[in-house]
Amino acid sequence: MISNMTRNPAANARRRFLRDCAGAAIAANAIGCAHWARAAADAPAAASAGAMAQGQPSRTAQGAAMLRAAHQLIDTPRVFEDALALNIIGAEAQAALRQNLARYAERASLRAYVALRSRYSEDQLALAVQRGVSQYVVLGAGLDTFAYRNPHAALRVFEVDHPATQRWKRQRLADAGIAPPRALTFAPVDFETQTLGAGLRAAGFDAARPAFFSMLGVAIYITQPALMSTLSQVAALAPGSEIVFSYAVHDALLNAQQRAARAQAASRVAALGEPWISYYDPAALEAQGAKLGFTQVATLTAQNANERYFKGRADGLRVSGSSRLLRARV
Ligand SMILES: C[S@@+](CC[C@H](N)C(=O)[O-])C[C@H]1O[C@@H](n2cnc3c(N)ncnc32)[C@H](O)[C@@H]1O
């Protein structure tokens, strides 16, 4: 395990606080950050502090994985089934999660959002497979487990991530005893300094055949040119290719409470070396998608998502965040 924990308990607690607020931050409303920070005090250090640019793995990837694992234990019925969600977070984190489940249960909308985005993306993937798509590219994969529970026999999977995060994940998989399947290829790519196309070519991706892409909880961490470059490369692929990605909307589209919560969480995340840097206007992003050459562009709002995935639940679980999921097909 990579760790920069010191013998100073206060400093360690602060590190844990910051690390897990980064996990909370992926929903971009981060109202649950204080809750997440408290829960994090019980979690082991999963990755060292510092930016990925300095060779450190993403700490927000661990945060997102913790939320998916919490969803498996807390929510009935589950919106997103992930039989490996607990294994992948590591034994120490799993023990801490089980020990502090009541605390993890407190802020439900953030957990709901992280479950939702994976469920929606895998639902769209299943439809793409039915259309004949046989390649799936997980962009900024973090601790995503799809490749290790892939139900589609002929589907080839590529995991693209920052090289530092991908190295860490591979070690985490080995520690958890999860063998990478033959249908999976790892493609290390830094979206800021390398091109997706080159990374995929080197990994054996077939650009002549359509592919499905997901990019969940990543857009807020990369520059707008890096996102546009990635989208334009997907838009240039074979007809039938599709991408689902999540993004955070501009502050101007938030209410005062959401803005205040975001500002607070953003400063904490920045201190981790994974600052939030990019926000978007939904209408402008849809228009940009069409300009890049996507023929079908559609946004899943929180309202649509609640209607489709959370209706009629006895526990009231629902999303309320300031993020959107955009689906665009070539
Ligand atoms: C919040 S995590 C989300 C991980 C995963 N998609 C999930 O939903 O659990 C952010 C991910 O973006 C990746 N990322 C951030 N900046 C990146 C960059 N410049 N190039 C490649 N990946 C990057 C991180 O390595 C990390 O895996």
The ligand as a Gaussian input file, in Angstrom:
#p B3LYP/6-31G(d) Opt

LIG

0 1
 C      -13.148000      10.436000      -9.271000
 S      -12.129000       9.264000     -10.055000
 C      -13.375000       8.367000     -10.968000
 C      -12.943000       6.976000     -11.266000
 C      -13.996000       6.087000     -11.898000
 N      -14.408000       6.576000     -13.183000
 C      -15.166000       5.904000     -10.980000
 O      -16.270000       6.324000     -11.319000
 O      -14.968000       5.345000      -9.905000
 C      -11.304000      10.227000     -11.293000
 C      -10.497000       9.414000     -12.289000
 O       -9.998000      10.300000     -13.303000
 C       -8.673000       9.942000     -13.591000
 N       -7.970000      11.121000     -14.117000
 C       -7.915000      12.368000     -13.577000
 N       -7.118000      13.147000     -14.341000
 C       -6.659000      12.382000     -15.365000
 C       -5.796000      12.612000     -16.480000
 N       -5.224000      13.796000     -16.681000
 N       -5.557000      11.600000     -17.327000
 C       -6.130000      10.380000     -17.135000
 N       -6.957000      10.103000     -16.102000
 C       -7.211000      11.095000     -15.227000
 C       -8.114000       9.494000     -12.253000
 O       -6.939000       8.721000     -12.417000
 C       -9.282000       8.720000     -11.680000
 O       -9.253000       7.372000     -12.074000

